[in-house]
Amino acid sequence: MPQTTTVPSVTDATFAQQVLDSALPVLVDFTADWCPPCRALAPVLDQLAAEQEQAGEFHIVSLNVDENPRTQAAYGVLATPTPPEAPLTSTTAWEGRSSHCVSAWKAVT
């Protein structure tokens, strides 16, 4: 069952532009339609996204791992939701651009 959320979605094709090239930090929710914990987190992320739209401190986006395996693999997301971890930098993926992805959320700055 697809999740109902107001959080904008990104794809393998739009990830670099919408996340890595963003002027603000980005919280990426790596999710899947079949994931019950992901569905449970969706309302929390919706509320946080609405608050952040007003505050302008960071963006929140969602990436469906089943539909976007390239980004999932590039950031080593092996399960959904992925618990928060220390920032990670990718120098090989995305043409050497640096990103700080914190998984469930990988917060990308």
NUFI-488585 format. One record per atom (N, C-alpha, C, CB): residue number from 1; residue in three letters; chain; atom name; x, y, z. Coordinates in steps of 0.02 Angstrom, whole numbers. Atoms other than C-alpha are relative to their C-alpha. Glycine has a CB too. Layout:
+------+------+-------+------+--------+--------+--------+
: resi : resn : chain : name :      u :      v :      w :
+------+------+-------+------+--------+--------+--------+
:  NUM :  ALA :     A :   CA :      X :      Y :      Z :
...
+------+------+-------+------+--------+--------+--------+
END
This chain:
+------+------+-------+------+--------+--------+--------+
: resi : resn : chain : name :      u :      v :      w :
+------+------+-------+------+--------+--------+--------+
:    1 :  MET :     A :    N :     42 :    -58 :      0 :
:    1 :  MET :     A :   CA :      0 :      0 :      0 :
:    1 :  MET :     A :    C :     45 :     62 :      0 :
:    1 :  MET :     A :   CB :    -48 :      0 :     61 :
:    2 :  PRO :     A :    N :    -41 :    -60 :      3 :
:    2 :  PRO :     A :   CA :     80 :    166 :    -54 :
:    2 :  PRO :     A :    C :    -14 :     47 :     59 :
:    2 :  PRO :     A :   CB :    -11 :     37 :    -66 :
:    3 :  GLN :     A :    N :      6 :    -47 :    -56 :
:    3 :  GLN :     A :   CA :    112 :    293 :     82 :
:    3 :  GLN :     A :    C :    -32 :     64 :    -24 :
:    3 :  GLN :     A :   CB :     69 :     14 :     32 :
:    4 :  THR :     A :    N :     28 :    -66 :     15 :
:    4 :  THR :     A :   CA :     11 :    453 :     86 :
:    4 :  THR :     A :    C :     42 :     50 :     40 :
:    4 :  THR :     A :   CB :    -77 :      4 :     19 :
:    5 :  THR :     A :    N :    -45 :    -48 :    -32 :
:    5 :  THR :     A :   CA :    130 :    595 :    122 :
:    5 :  THR :     A :    C :      3 :     64 :    -40 :
:    5 :  THR :     A :   CB :     70 :    -30 :      9 :
:    6 :  THR :     A :    N :    -10 :    -64 :     35 :
:    6 :  THR :     A :   CA :    159 :    776 :     80 :
:    6 :  THR :     A :    C :     74 :     14 :    -12 :
:    6 :  THR :     A :   CB :    -31 :     57 :     40 :
:    7 :  VAL :     A :    N :    -72 :     -8 :      9 :
:    7 :  VAL :     A :   CA :    348 :    754 :     83 :
:    7 :  VAL :     A :    C :     16 :    -12 :    -75 :
:    7 :  VAL :     A :   CB :     41 :    -50 :     46 :
:    8 :  PRO :     A :    N :    -16 :      9 :     71 :
:    8 :  PRO :     A :   CA :    415 :    780 :    -95 :
:    8 :  PRO :     A :    C :     44 :    -62 :    -11 :
:    8 :  PRO :     A :   CB :     35 :     62 :    -27 :
:    9 :  SER :     A :    N :    -40 :     58 :     18 :
:    9 :  SER :     A :   CA :    490 :    628 :   -181 :
:    9 :  SER :     A :    C :     57 :     19 :    -46 :
:    9 :  SER :     A :   CB :    -44 :    -54 :    -33 :
:   10 :  VAL :     A :    N :    -55 :     -5 :     48 :
:   10 :  VAL :     A :   CA :    657 :    616 :   -268 :
:   10 :  VAL :     A :    C :     11 :    -69 :    -30 :
:   10 :  VAL :     A :   CB :     66 :     27 :     35 :
:   11 :  THR :     A :    N :    -14 :     63 :     35 :
:   11 :  THR :     A :   CA :    717 :    483 :   -389 :
:   11 :  THR :     A :    C :     74 :     -4 :    -14 :
:   11 :  THR :     A :   CB :    -41 :     -4 :    -66 :
:   12 :  ASP :     A :    N :    -70 :      6 :     20 :
:   12 :  ASP :     A :   CA :    882 :    416 :   -451 :
:   12 :  ASP :     A :    C :     19 :     57 :    -48 :
:   12 :  ASP :     A :   CB :     12 :    -68 :    -35 :
:   13 :  ALA :     A :    N :    -13 :    -52 :     50 :
:   13 :  ALA :     A :   CA :    868 :    543 :   -593 :
:   13 :  ALA :     A :    C :      3 :     70 :     30 :
:   13 :  ALA :     A :   CB :    -52 :     -2 :    -54 :
:   14 :  THR :     A :    N :      4 :    -68 :    -28 :
:   14 :  THR :     A :   CA :    830 :    694 :   -481 :
:   14 :  THR :     A :    C :     39 :      9 :     65 :
:   14 :  THR :     A :   CB :    -71 :     18 :     12 :
:   15 :  PHE :     A :    N :    -34 :     -2 :    -64 :
:   15 :  PHE :     A :   CA :    932 :    651 :   -325 :
:   15 :  PHE :     A :    C :     57 :     52 :      1 :
:   15 :  PHE :     A :   CB :     27 :    -68 :     18 :
:   16 :  ALA :     A :    N :    -57 :    -47 :      1 :
:   16 :  ALA :     A :   CA :   1089 :    748 :   -373 :
:   16 :  ALA :     A :    C :    -23 :     72 :      0 :
:   16 :  ALA :     A :   CB :     45 :    -14 :    -61 :
:   17 :  GLN :     A :    N :     23 :    -69 :      5 :
:   17 :  GLN :     A :   CA :    995 :    905 :   -420 :
:   17 :  GLN :     A :    C :    -38 :     22 :     62 :
:   17 :  GLN :     A :   CB :    -45 :      9 :    -61 :
:   18 :  GLN :     A :    N :     43 :    -21 :    -55 :
:   18 :  GLN :     A :   CA :    868 :    907 :   -279 :
:   18 :  GLN :     A :    C :     32 :     -9 :     69 :
:   18 :  GLN :     A :   CB :    -64 :    -39 :     -2 :
:   19 :  VAL :     A :    N :    -30 :     13 :    -65 :
:   19 :  VAL :     A :   CA :    979 :    840 :   -139 :
:   19 :  VAL :     A :    C :     72 :     26 :      3 :
:   19 :  VAL :     A :   CB :     -1 :    -74 :     16 :
:   20 :  LEU :     A :    N :    -71 :    -18 :     -4 :
:   20 :  LEU :     A :   CA :   1165 :    858 :   -174 :
:   20 :  LEU :     A :    C :     14 :     73 :    -17 :
:   20 :  LEU :     A :   CB :     40 :    -44 :    -45 :
:   21 :  ASP :     A :    N :    -11 :    -69 :     21 :
:   21 :  ASP :     A :   CA :   1150 :   1027 :   -258 :
:   21 :  ASP :     A :    C :    -43 :     50 :     39 :
:   21 :  ASP :     A :   CB :    -16 :      7 :    -73 :
:   22 :  SER :     A :    N :     43 :    -44 :    -39 :
:   22 :  SER :     A :   CA :   1028 :   1098 :   -129 :
:   22 :  SER :     A :    C :     42 :     50 :     40 :
:   22 :  SER :     A :   CB :    -45 :    -41 :     46 :
:   23 :  ALA :     A :    N :    -33 :    -51 :    -40 :
:   23 :  ALA :     A :   CA :   1079 :   1260 :    -44 :
:   23 :  ALA :     A :    C :     -8 :    -14 :     75 :
:   23 :  ALA :     A :   CB :    -27 :     69 :    -17 :
:   24 :  LEU :     A :    N :     13 :     18 :    -71 :
:   24 :  LEU :     A :   CA :   1005 :   1192 :    119 :
:   24 :  LEU :     A :    C :     14 :    -73 :     12 :
:   24 :  LEU :     A :   CB :    -74 :     17 :     18 :
:   25 :  PRO :     A :    N :     -6 :     71 :    -16 :
:   25 :  PRO :     A :   CA :   1037 :   1028 :    209 :
:   25 :  PRO :     A :    C :    -66 :    -36 :    -18 :
:   25 :  PRO :     A :   CB :     17 :    -11 :     75 :
:   26 :  VAL :     A :    N :     58 :     38 :     20 :
:   26 :  VAL :     A :   CA :    919 :    890 :    155 :
:   26 :  VAL :     A :    C :     -3 :    -65 :     40 :
:   26 :  VAL :     A :   CB :      1 :    -16 :    -76 :
:   27 :  LEU :     A :    N :     12 :     63 :    -35 :
:   27 :  LEU :     A :   CA :    846 :    749 :    259 :
:   27 :  LEU :     A :    C :    -35 :    -46 :    -49 :
:   27 :  LEU :     A :   CB :    -44 :     11 :     65 :
:   28 :  VAL :     A :    N :     27 :     47 :     49 :
:   28 :  VAL :     A :   CA :    817 :    600 :    144 :
:   28 :  VAL :     A :    C :    -29 :    -59 :     37 :
:   28 :  VAL :     A :   CB :     55 :    -22 :    -50 :
:   29 :  ASP :     A :    N :     34 :     57 :    -28 :
:   29 :  ASP :     A :   CA :    689 :    473 :    199 :
:   29 :  ASP :     A :    C :      3 :    -57 :    -51 :
:   29 :  ASP :     A :   CB :    -74 :     17 :     20 :
:   30 :  PHE :     A :    N :     -3 :     58 :     43 :
:   30 :  PHE :     A :   CA :    739 :    309 :    116 :
:   30 :  PHE :     A :    C :    -56 :    -47 :     22 :
:   30 :  PHE :     A :   CB :     72 :    -36 :      4 :
:   31 :  THR :     A :    N :     62 :     34 :    -20 :
:   31 :  THR :     A :   CA :    572 :    218 :    116 :
:   31 :  THR :     A :    C :    -21 :    -52 :    -51 :
:   31 :  THR :     A :   CB :    -56 :     51 :      9 :
:   32 :  ALA :     A :    N :     29 :     49 :     45 :
:   32 :  ALA :     A :   CA :    471 :     78 :     38 :
:   32 :  ALA :     A :    C :    -75 :     -5 :     17 :
:   32 :  ALA :     A :   CB :     35 :    -70 :      6 :
:   33 :  ASP :     A :    N :     72 :      4 :    -10 :
:   33 :  ASP :     A :   CA :    283 :     58 :     15 :
:   33 :  ASP :     A :    C :    -19 :    -57 :     47 :
:   33 :  ASP :     A :   CB :    -35 :     -7 :    -66 :
:   34 :  TRP :     A :    N :     17 :     59 :    -39 :
:   34 :  TRP :     A :   CA :    284 :   -113 :     99 :
:   34 :  TRP :     A :    C :     27 :      3 :     72 :
:   34 :  TRP :     A :   CB :     28 :    -62 :    -34 :
:   35 :  CYS :     A :    N :    -34 :     -5 :    -65 :
:   35 :  CYS :     A :   CA :    378 :    -52 :    256 :
:   35 :  CYS :     A :    C :    -45 :     30 :     53 :
:   35 :  CYS :     A :   CB :     64 :     41 :     -7 :
:   36 :  PRO :     A :    N :     43 :    -28 :    -53 :
:   36 :  PRO :     A :   CA :    264 :    -34 :    410 :
:   36 :  PRO :     A :    C :     34 :     55 :     42 :
:   36 :  PRO :     A :   CB :    -22 :    -55 :     45 :
:   37 :  PRO :     A :    N :    -30 :    -56 :    -38 :
:   37 :  PRO :     A :   CA :    391 :     69 :    511 :
:   37 :  PRO :     A :    C :      6 :     64 :    -41 :
:   37 :  PRO :     A :   CB :     69 :    -20 :     25 :
:   38 :  CYS :     A :    N :     -4 :    -59 :     43 :
:   38 :  CYS :     A :   CA :    411 :    185 :    362 :
:   38 :  CYS :     A :    C :    -68 :     36 :     -2 :
:   38 :  CYS :     A :   CB :     21 :    -20 :    -72 :
:   39 :  ARG :     A :    N :     68 :    -30 :      0 :
:   39 :  ARG :     A :   CA :    222 :    211 :    356 :
:   39 :  ARG :     A :    C :    -13 :     34 :     67 :
:   39 :  ARG :     A :   CB :    -53 :    -54 :    -14 :
:   40 :  ALA :     A :    N :      9 :    -30 :    -66 :
:   40 :  ALA :     A :   CA :    225 :    247 :    543 :
:   40 :  ALA :     A :    C :     37 :     67 :      6 :
:   40 :  ALA :     A :   CB :     23 :    -48 :     55 :
:   41 :  LEU :     A :    N :    -39 :    -62 :     -2 :
:   41 :  LEU :     A :   CA :    359 :    381 :    518 :
:   41 :  LEU :     A :    C :    -28 :     55 :    -46 :
:   41 :  LEU :     A :   CB :     72 :    -15 :    -20 :
:   42 :  ALA :     A :    N :     24 :    -48 :     50 :
:   42 :  ALA :     A :   CA :    269 :    465 :    372 :
:   42 :  ALA :     A :    C :    -35 :     61 :     31 :
:   42 :  ALA :     A :   CB :    -47 :    -34 :    -48 :
:   43 :  PRO :     A :    N :     33 :    -60 :    -28 :
:   43 :  PRO :     A :   CA :    154 :    577 :    478 :
:   43 :  PRO :     A :    C :     48 :     46 :     38 :
:   43 :  PRO :     A :   CB :    -56 :    -21 :     47 :
:   44 :  VAL :     A :    N :    -50 :    -40 :    -35 :
:   44 :  VAL :     A :   CA :    302 :    633 :    584 :
:   44 :  VAL :     A :    C :     41 :     41 :    -49 :
:   44 :  VAL :     A :   CB :     47 :    -45 :     43 :
:   45 :  LEU :     A :    N :    -38 :    -36 :     52 :
:   45 :  LEU :     A :   CA :    401 :    678 :    429 :
:   45 :  LEU :     A :    C :    -42 :     54 :    -33 :
:   45 :  LEU :     A :   CB :     27 :    -48 :    -52 :
:   46 :  ASP :     A :    N :     44 :    -51 :     28 :
:   46 :  ASP :     A :   CA :    250 :    768 :    356 :
:   46 :  ASP :     A :    C :     -3 :     62 :     44 :
:   46 :  ASP :     A :   CB :    -72 :    -29 :     -9 :
:   47 :  GLN :     A :    N :      3 :    -56 :    -47 :
:   47 :  GLN :     A :   CA :    236 :    876 :    512 :
:   47 :  GLN :     A :    C :     66 :     38 :      1 :
:   47 :  GLN :     A :   CB :    -18 :    -25 :     70 :
:   48 :  LEU :     A :    N :    -66 :    -33 :     -1 :
:   48 :  LEU :     A :   CA :    423 :    910 :    517 :
:   48 :  LEU :     A :    C :     12 :     38 :    -65 :
:   48 :  LEU :     A :   CB :     54 :    -52 :     10 :
:   49 :  ALA :     A :    N :     -8 :    -34 :     65 :
:   49 :  ALA :     A :   CA :    423 :    953 :    331 :
:   49 :  ALA :     A :    C :    -40 :     65 :     -2 :
:   49 :  ALA :     A :   CB :    -22 :    -45 :    -57 :
:   50 :  ALA :     A :    N :     41 :    -60 :     -1 :
:   50 :  ALA :     A :   CA :    281 :   1077 :    357 :
:   50 :  ALA :     A :    C :     33 :     54 :     43 :
:   50 :  ALA :     A :   CB :    -71 :    -16 :     27 :
:   51 :  GLU :     A :    N :    -34 :    -48 :    -43 :
:   51 :  GLU :     A :   CA :    375 :   1158 :    501 :
:   51 :  GLU :     A :    C :     62 :     29 :    -33 :
:   51 :  GLU :     A :   CB :     18 :    -33 :     67 :
:   52 :  GLN :     A :    N :    -62 :    -22 :     32 :
:   52 :  GLN :     A :   CA :    536 :   1166 :    403 :
:   52 :  GLN :     A :    C :    -13 :     43 :    -61 :
:   52 :  GLN :     A :   CB :     43 :    -59 :    -19 :
:   53 :  GLU :     A :    N :     17 :    -43 :     56 :
:   53 :  GLU :     A :   CA :    449 :   1243 :    253 :
:   53 :  GLU :     A :    C :     -5 :     72 :     24 :
:   53 :  GLU :     A :   CB :    -66 :    -23 :    -33 :
:   54 :  GLN :     A :    N :      6 :    -66 :    -29 :
:   54 :  GLN :     A :   CA :    410 :   1390 :    366 :
:   54 :  GLN :     A :    C :     68 :     26 :     25 :
:   54 :  GLN :     A :   CB :    -49 :     -2 :     58 :
:   55 :  ALA :     A :    N :    -63 :    -21 :    -31 :
:   55 :  ALA :     A :   CA :    580 :   1394 :    455 :
:   55 :  ALA :     A :    C :     56 :      7 :    -52 :
:   55 :  ALA :     A :   CB :     21 :    -50 :     53 :
:   56 :  GLY :     A :    N :    -51 :     -4 :     51 :
:   56 :  GLY :     A :   CA :    685 :   1364 :    299 :
:   56 :  GLY :     A :    C :     69 :    -22 :     21 :
:   56 :  GLY :     A :   CB :      4 :     69 :    -25 :
:   57 :  GLU :     A :    N :    -65 :     22 :    -24 :
:   57 :  GLU :     A :   CA :    823 :   1274 :    394 :
:   57 :  GLU :     A :    C :     27 :    -60 :    -39 :
:   57 :  GLU :     A :   CB :     -5 :    -18 :     73 :
:   58 :  PHE :     A :    N :    -20 :     58 :     41 :
:   58 :  PHE :     A :   CA :    825 :   1112 :    292 :
:   58 :  PHE :     A :    C :    -61 :    -25 :    -38 :
:   58 :  PHE :     A :   CB :     31 :    -56 :     43 :
:   59 :  HIS :     A :    N :     54 :     32 :     39 :
:   59 :  HIS :     A :   CA :    723 :   1013 :    165 :
:   59 :  HIS :     A :    C :     -6 :    -72 :     21 :
:   59 :  HIS :     A :   CB :     15 :      6 :    -77 :
:   60 :  ILE :     A :    N :     11 :     72 :    -10 :
:   60 :  ILE :     A :   CA :    647 :    841 :    185 :
:   60 :  ILE :     A :    C :    -27 :    -28 :    -66 :
:   60 :  ILE :     A :   CB :    -49 :    -14 :     59 :
:   61 :  VAL :     A :    N :     23 :     34 :     60 :
:   61 :  VAL :     A :   CA :    626 :    725 :     36 :
:   61 :  VAL :     A :    C :     -4 :    -75 :     15 :
:   61 :  VAL :     A :   CB :     46 :     14 :    -61 :
:   62 :  SER :     A :    N :      9 :     72 :     -8 :
:   62 :  SER :     A :   CA :    577 :    543 :     16 :
:   62 :  SER :     A :    C :     25 :    -34 :    -64 :
:   62 :  SER :     A :   CB :    -75 :    -18 :     13 :
:   63 :  LEU :     A :    N :    -23 :     38 :     57 :
:   63 :  LEU :     A :   CA :    658 :    413 :    -96 :
:   63 :  LEU :     A :    C :    -23 :    -73 :      9 :
:   63 :  LEU :     A :   CB :     78 :      4 :     -7 :
:   64 :  ASN :     A :    N :     24 :     69 :     -2 :
:   64 :  ASN :     A :   CA :    571 :    247 :   -132 :
:   64 :  ASN :     A :    C :     57 :    -45 :    -23 :
:   64 :  ASN :     A :   CB :    -64 :     -9 :    -44 :
:   65 :  VAL :     A :    N :    -58 :     41 :     15 :
:   65 :  VAL :     A :   CA :    711 :    118 :   -125 :
:   65 :  VAL :     A :    C :    -15 :    -54 :    -53 :
:   65 :  VAL :     A :   CB :     25 :    -33 :     63 :
:   66 :  ASP :     A :    N :     17 :     50 :     50 :
:   66 :  ASP :     A :   CA :    617 :     -9 :   -232 :
:   66 :  ASP :     A :    C :      1 :     28 :    -70 :
:   66 :  ASP :     A :   CB :    -68 :    -30 :     16 :
:   67 :  GLU :     A :    N :      3 :    -32 :     66 :
:   67 :  GLU :     A :   CA :    596 :    114 :   -374 :
:   67 :  GLU :     A :    C :     65 :     36 :    -18 :
:   67 :  GLU :     A :   CB :    -57 :     50 :      0 :
:   68 :  ASN :     A :    N :    -61 :    -38 :     11 :
:   68 :  ASN :     A :   CA :    768 :    195 :   -356 :
:   68 :  ASN :     A :    C :     61 :    -37 :     29 :
:   68 :  ASN :     A :   CB :     -5 :     69 :     32 :
:   69 :  PRO :     A :    N :    -53 :     42 :    -28 :
:   69 :  PRO :     A :   CA :    898 :     58 :   -326 :
:   69 :  PRO :     A :    C :     70 :     30 :     -6 :
:   69 :  PRO :     A :   CB :     -1 :    -67 :    -32 :
:   70 :  ARG :     A :    N :    -67 :    -28 :      9 :
:   70 :  ARG :     A :   CA :   1046 :    159 :   -390 :
:   70 :  ARG :     A :    C :     20 :     44 :     59 :
:   70 :  ARG :     A :   CB :      3 :     41 :    -65 :
:   71 :  THR :     A :    N :    -15 :    -44 :    -57 :
:   71 :  THR :     A :   CA :   1036 :    291 :   -253 :
:   71 :  THR :     A :    C :      5 :    -41 :     64 :
:   71 :  THR :     A :   CB :    -54 :     54 :      7 :
:   72 :  GLN :     A :    N :     -2 :     43 :    -59 :
:   72 :  GLN :     A :   CA :    998 :    159 :   -122 :
:   72 :  GLN :     A :    C :     67 :    -35 :      5 :
:   72 :  GLN :     A :   CB :    -57 :    -52 :     -2 :
:   73 :  ALA :     A :    N :    -65 :     36 :      0 :
:   73 :  ALA :     A :   CA :   1154 :     61 :   -171 :
:   73 :  ALA :     A :    C :     58 :     48 :     11 :
:   73 :  ALA :     A :   CB :      9 :    -38 :    -66 :
:   74 :  ALA :     A :    N :    -55 :    -48 :     -6 :
:   74 :  ALA :     A :   CA :   1264 :    216 :   -184 :
:   74 :  ALA :     A :    C :     11 :     21 :     72 :
:   74 :  ALA :     A :   CB :    -14 :     61 :    -42 :
:   75 :  TYR :     A :    N :     -6 :    -22 :    -69 :
:   75 :  TYR :     A :   CA :   1227 :    260 :     -2 :
:   75 :  TYR :     A :    C :     -4 :    -58 :     49 :
:   75 :  TYR :     A :   CB :    -54 :     49 :     14 :
:   76 :  GLY :     A :    N :     -4 :     58 :    -44 :
:   76 :  GLY :     A :   CA :   1229 :     83 :     66 :
:   76 :  GLY :     A :    C :    -61 :    -10 :     44 :
:   76 :  GLY :     A :   CB :     59 :      6 :     43 :
:   77 :  VAL :     A :    N :     62 :     10 :    -38 :
:   77 :  VAL :     A :   CA :   1048 :     82 :    123 :
:   77 :  VAL :     A :    C :    -22 :    -72 :    -11 :
:   77 :  VAL :     A :   CB :    -56 :     52 :    -22 :
:   78 :  LEU :     A :    N :     15 :     71 :      5 :
:   78 :  LEU :     A :   CA :   1017 :   -101 :    159 :
:   78 :  LEU :     A :    C :    -67 :    -19 :     31 :
:   78 :  LEU :     A :   CB :     55 :    -40 :     33 :
:   79 :  ALA :     A :    N :     64 :     14 :    -31 :
:   79 :  ALA :     A :   CA :    856 :    -89 :    259 :
:   79 :  ALA :     A :    C :    -39 :     65 :      7 :
:   79 :  ALA :     A :   CB :     10 :    -34 :     69 :
:   80 :  THR :     A :    N :     42 :    -59 :    -11 :
:   80 :  THR :     A :   CA :    710 :     29 :    281 :
:   80 :  THR :     A :    C :    -42 :    -11 :     62 :
:   80 :  THR :     A :   CB :    -45 :     15 :    -61 :
:   81 :  PRO :     A :    N :    -40 :    -61 :      1 :
:   81 :  PRO :     A :   CA :    698 :    129 :    383 :
:   81 :  PRO :     A :    C :     70 :    -14 :     26 :
:   81 :  PRO :     A :   CB :    -33 :     56 :     42 :
:   82 :  THR :     A :    N :    -69 :      6 :    -22 :
:   82 :  THR :     A :   CA :    884 :    147 :    409 :
:   82 :  THR :     A :    C :     10 :     46 :     60 :
:   82 :  THR :     A :   CB :     51 :     16 :    -57 :
:   83 :  PRO :     A :    N :     -8 :    -44 :    -58 :
:   83 :  PRO :     A :   CA :    926 :    212 :    584 :
:   83 :  PRO :     A :    C :     51 :     55 :    -13 :
:   83 :  PRO :     A :   CB :     20 :    -40 :     61 :
:   84 :  PRO :     A :    N :    -48 :    -54 :      8 :
:   84 :  PRO :     A :   CA :   1019 :    377 :    596 :
:   84 :  PRO :     A :    C :     71 :    -23 :     16 :
:   84 :  PRO :     A :   CB :    -19 :     60 :     44 :
:   85 :  GLU :     A :    N :    -70 :     15 :    -11 :
:   85 :  GLU :     A :   CA :   1207 :    367 :    588 :
:   85 :  GLU :     A :    C :     41 :     63 :    -11 :
:   85 :  GLU :     A :   CB :     25 :    -58 :    -47 :
:   86 :  ALA :     A :    N :    -44 :    -58 :     11 :
:   86 :  ALA :     A :   CA :   1355 :    483 :    577 :
:   86 :  ALA :     A :    C :     -1 :     20 :    -73 :
:   86 :  ALA :     A :   CB :     73 :    -15 :     24 :
:   87 :  PRO :     A :    N :     -2 :    -21 :     70 :
:   87 :  PRO :     A :   CA :   1370 :    588 :    419 :
:   87 :  PRO :     A :    C :     47 :    -43 :    -40 :
:   87 :  PRO :     A :   CB :     20 :     73 :     -4 :
:   88 :  LEU :     A :    N :    -40 :     43 :     44 :
:   88 :  LEU :     A :   CA :   1439 :    493 :    273 :
:   88 :  LEU :     A :    C :     16 :     41 :    -61 :
:   88 :  LEU :     A :   CB :    -38 :    -66 :    -18 :
:   89 :  THR :     A :    N :    -19 :    -37 :     60 :
:   89 :  THR :     A :   CA :   1533 :    565 :    127 :
:   89 :  THR :     A :    C :     12 :    -47 :    -57 :
:   89 :  THR :     A :   CB :     62 :     43 :     13 :
:   90 :  SER :     A :    N :     -9 :     42 :     59 :
:   90 :  SER :     A :   CA :   1529 :    494 :    -45 :
:   90 :  SER :     A :    C :     45 :     37 :    -48 :
:   90 :  SER :     A :   CB :    -68 :    -19 :    -32 :
:   91 :  THR :     A :    N :    -44 :    -32 :     49 :
:   91 :  THR :     A :   CA :   1675 :    534 :   -157 :
:   91 :  THR :     A :    C :     -3 :    -37 :    -67 :
:   91 :  THR :     A :   CB :     72 :      2 :     26 :
:   92 :  THR :     A :    N :      4 :     38 :     62 :
:   92 :  THR :     A :   CA :   1638 :    400 :   -286 :
:   92 :  THR :     A :    C :    -67 :      9 :    -34 :
:   92 :  THR :     A :   CB :     13 :    -73 :     13 :
:   93 :  ALA :     A :    N :     66 :     -9 :     30 :
:   93 :  ALA :     A :   CA :   1452 :    419 :   -311 :
:   93 :  ALA :     A :    C :    -10 :     73 :    -18 :
:   93 :  ALA :     A :   CB :    -56 :    -25 :     47 :
:   94 :  TRP :     A :    N :     20 :    -66 :     20 :
:   94 :  TRP :     A :   CA :   1379 :    569 :   -395 :
:   94 :  TRP :     A :    C :     59 :     44 :    -22 :
:   94 :  TRP :     A :   CB :    -37 :     34 :     56 :
:   95 :  GLU :     A :    N :    -54 :    -37 :     32 :
:   95 :  GLU :     A :   CA :   1534 :    622 :   -491 :
:   95 :  GLU :     A :    C :     44 :     37 :     50 :
:   95 :  GLU :     A :   CB :    -28 :     48 :    -50 :
:   96 :  GLY :     A :    N :    -47 :    -29 :    -48 :
:   96 :  GLY :     A :   CA :   1637 :    657 :   -336 :
:   96 :  GLY :     A :    C :    -27 :     54 :     44 :
:   96 :  GLY :     A :   CB :     57 :     25 :    -36 :
:   97 :  ARG :     A :    N :     28 :    -51 :    -44 :
:   97 :  ARG :     A :   CA :   1518 :    780 :   -256 :
:   97 :  ARG :     A :    C :     -5 :    -27 :     70 :
:   97 :  ARG :     A :   CB :    -69 :     23 :    -25 :
:   98 :  SER :     A :    N :      3 :     20 :    -70 :
:   98 :  SER :     A :   CA :   1524 :    774 :    -68 :
:   98 :  SER :     A :    C :    -71 :      7 :     26 :
:   98 :  SER :     A :   CB :     49 :     42 :     43 :
:   99 :  SER :     A :    N :     66 :     -5 :    -31 :
:   99 :  SER :     A :   CA :   1364 :    737 :     25 :
:   99 :  SER :     A :    C :      7 :    -27 :     70 :
:   99 :  SER :     A :   CB :    -54 :    -40 :    -40 :
:  100 :  HIS :     A :    N :      1 :     24 :    -69 :
:  100 :  HIS :     A :   CA :   1327 :    708 :    207 :
:  100 :  HIS :     A :    C :    -68 :    -31 :      9 :
:  100 :  HIS :     A :   CB :     14 :     58 :     53 :
:  101 :  CYS :     A :    N :     63 :     34 :     -1 :
:  101 :  CYS :     A :   CA :   1193 :    579 :    207 :
:  101 :  CYS :     A :    C :     -7 :    -35 :     67 :
:  101 :  CYS :     A :   CB :     -5 :    -50 :    -57 :
:  102 :  VAL :     A :    N :     14 :     36 :    -62 :
:  102 :  VAL :     A :   CA :   1122 :    524 :    370 :
:  102 :  VAL :     A :    C :    -59 :    -44 :    -16 :
:  102 :  VAL :     A :   CB :    -15 :     49 :     61 :
:  103 :  SER :     A :    N :     50 :     46 :     21 :
:  103 :  SER :     A :   CA :   1022 :    370 :    338 :
:  103 :  SER :     A :    C :    -69 :     11 :     32 :
:  103 :  SER :     A :   CB :     23 :    -68 :     12 :
:  104 :  ALA :     A :    N :     76 :     -8 :      2 :
:  104 :  ALA :     A :   CA :    810 :    348 :    378 :
:  104 :  ALA :     A :    C :     -6 :     58 :    -31 :
:  104 :  ALA :     A :   CB :    -37 :      1 :     67 :
:  105 :  TRP :     A :    N :      0 :    -69 :     15 :
:  105 :  TRP :     A :   CA :    859 :    470 :    354 :
:  105 :  TRP :     A :    C :     72 :     14 :    -10 :
:  105 :  TRP :     A :   CB :    -33 :     43 :     56 :
:  106 :  LYS :     A :    N :    -68 :    -21 :     11 :
:  106 :  LYS :     A :   CA :   1019 :    519 :    278 :
:  106 :  LYS :     A :    C :     -6 :     75 :     -9 :
:  106 :  LYS :     A :   CB :     34 :    -36 :    -63 :
:  107 :  ALA :     A :    N :      6 :    -72 :      5 :
:  107 :  ALA :     A :   CA :   1030 :    706 :    311 :
:  107 :  ALA :     A :    C :     57 :     24 :    -44 :
:  107 :  ALA :     A :   CB :      2 :     35 :     70 :
:  108 :  VAL :     A :    N :    -49 :    -19 :     49 :
:  108 :  VAL :     A :   CA :   1119 :    776 :    163 :
:  108 :  VAL :     A :    C :     11 :     75 :      2 :
:  108 :  VAL :     A :   CB :    -21 :    -22 :    -71 :
:  109 :  THR :     A :    N :    -15 :    -72 :      0 :
:  109 :  THR :     A :   CA :   1208 :    944 :    176 :
:  109 :  THR :     A :    C :     52 :     15 :    -54 :
:  109 :  THR :     A :   CB :     27 :     22 :     69 :
+------+------+-------+------+--------+--------+--------+
END
